[in-house]
C-alpha cells in the first residue's frame, strides 16, 4: 500500500523546497508583430515596465490607427490583466494574445496587456502592486502607440484572477486618482472574477479539503 503526496497530484506544477514552483506544462506563446508592413488588423509590441521586477506589457494597436490624421478622435484604452490562478501564463501566452488581438480589433481600442509577477515566487500583493505600477507607467509613457489612446477613457479588464487583479487595481487607482492623471478609469470589465472573502462561504467550508483550493491558498499569499 502506497500513498501519494498531494503535490504530486497536480499535473501542472510541483512545489520546490525553496518556495518556487516547477511549472510542468509549457503553454504556447506568441511573439509580437510590430511591423507596420504586415497585412494584419492589429499590431503588437512588448515594452518593459520595471526591469528590476521583470514586468512588462504587450501593446496592441489597430493597424488603421497609424493612418489616422492628428485631429482624429483617439481610441479607448483597455488595460488587460491575464488569468492563470496567480501562478500561470504570461501576457504573451497564445490564448491571451489572441484574445487581446480580437478585442483590439472588435472595439478599435488600444489594449495594454500587463505581465505581472507570479506566485509563489512573488506572493500577493505583488500582482496588485504591479497592476497599479502599470497604470503609472502608462500615464508617464511617451510611446508613440500609446499616443493614439484616449487616457480619459481607460477600462480595466480580464477574467478569473485577472478580474481580481483588475478590481484591486481599480480600488487603488481610485485612491491615487490625482497621481495617475490624465489617466481616468471609466469602468471595469470583470469576466467571472476570482474572489475570496475574509470568511468562508458555505460551499468553501463544504469543500475545505479540496486539493485545488488548498494549493491555491498556500501558493498565492
N, C-alpha and C positions, 0 to 999 in steps of 0.2 A: 504493500500500500504506500503510495507516494502522494505528497501534496505539492501544489503549485503556488509559487509566490504570486500575490495579487498583481505585482508589477509586470510579471511575465505574461499576464492575460491581455495586456494592451498590445495589439498588433501594430500600433503606430509609433510607439516610443518606449524607451526604457530609461528609468532614472539612474543617474550616476552617483557614486558616494559623495562627490564634491558639490552636489546640488544642481548640476546641469542635467540636460536631457540628451540622450542619443535618439534623434528622430529617425525612425526606421524606414519611412516611406519618403521617397523623393517625388514631390509634386511637380508637375510640369511648369516651366517658367517661360515667359515670352519676352524677348528683347524689345527695347523701344524702337519706334520708327519715326525718327525726327526729320528725315529727308523730305523737303517740300516738293521734290520732283516725283515722288511716289504717287501713283494714281489711287490713293486711298482716301476715304472720307474724313478720317481722324488721324492726326499726327500725335506722336508721344515722345517724351524725352524724360530722362532722370536727372534730378538735381539734388545735391547734398543739403540737408537741413542743418545737422550738427555733426561734424566729423568726429568729435570726441565720443559721441554716443552711437556713431554709425547709423544715424537716422537719415532718411532721405525721402524724396517724393517723386512720383511719376506724374507728369503733367500731360493732360490730353487736351488738344486744341482742334476744333473743327477746321478742316483744311480751308474752307472758303473764307474763314476769318482773316487769312493772310491777304486776301484781295479786297477787303472792305476799306472804304475811304476813312480818313481820320475822324470825320464828323458823324460816322455811323454809330448807332447805339451799341454800347458794349454788351457782352454776353453775361448771363448769370454765372455765378461761381458755385460749384459744388465741391465741398471738401469731404473726401470719402475715406472711411476707416474700414479696412478689411476685417472679415471674421476669422475664426480659427481657434476658438476656445482660449484666447490669450496666449496660445502655445505654438500654433502652426501658421503657415502661409506667410507670404510677403506681398508687397504691392505689385511685384512682377509675376506673381502666380497666375498662370494662364486663365484660370476660372475668373479671377477678379479683374485681370487685364481686359478680357473680352467683355465683361460686364461694363466696365468703365468706357470702353470704346463705344458700345451700343448706347450708353447713357449720354455721352457727349454728343453723339450724332443725333439721337432722337430728340434731345432737348435743346440742341445747339447751345451748349454750355461749356465753359472751361471747367475741367474736372482735375482736382489735385488729390491724388491717392497717396496717403501718408503711410510710410513704412516705419512703424513704431517698434520699440524694443519688446521682445517676447519674454514670457515667463517660461521656466522658473529661473532662468539666468538673471532676469530683471523682473522682480515681483512688483505687483501693484504697490504704490500708484505710478510706477514708471510709465506705463502706457498712457495714463491720464496726463502726466506731465508732458510727454511727447506730443500728445494731441493738441495741447494748448500752445506749446512752443511752435508747432507748425503754423498756427494762426498768426503768431507774432512774426514768424519768418515770411509768410505770405504778405503781410502788411508792409514789411520793410524791403521786400524784394524789388529789384529793378529789372527782372527778367522780362524780355520783350513779349513772350507769350502771355504772361500774366497781365501785361498792359491791355490785353483785349478783354479782361474781366471787369465787370462792374462790382466793385468791392462793397457797394451798398446793398447788393442782392446776393448775399452769401448764405448757402444752405449746408448743413451738416448731415451726412448720410451714411448709412450702412445697415447691416442686419446682424443678428446674433450678438456676439461680444463687440462687434464693431458698432452696433447700435448703443450698447452700454457705454463705449468709449465716446461716441458722438454726444450722448446725453450728458456725460460728465464734462466734456469739452464745452458744451453749451452753457452749463451752470457756471463754469469757471470764466468763460468768456463774458457772461453777464456781469460777473463781479469785476472784470477787468475791461469793461466797455471803453473807458477813456484811453486805456493803453493800446487797444487794438484798432482804434480809428485810423483810417476811414473804413476799415472792415466792419460791417454790420451784419450780425446774424439775423436773417429774416425768418428762418424756420429750421426745423429738424425733420428728417425723413428717416424714421426708425422702423426697420422691417424685422419683425419678430425679435426685438431686442432681448438680450440675455441679462436678466436682473436677479439679484439676490438681496434679501432683506436682513435686518438685524434679528428677526425672529423667523423660525422655520414655518413654512406653510404646512397644512395637514398632509399634502402629498409628499413634501420633503421629509417629514417625520416618518411617513409610511415607508419611504424608500431610502431611509437613512443609511442602510448598509449597501446600497447600490454602488458597485465598484467605480463606475464612471464618475459619479458625484463625489465620492471620496477622493478620487485622484485630482479632480478639478480644485476642490477646496484646499488640498495640500500643496498644489502647484502654484496657484495664482497669487496667494498672499496669506 
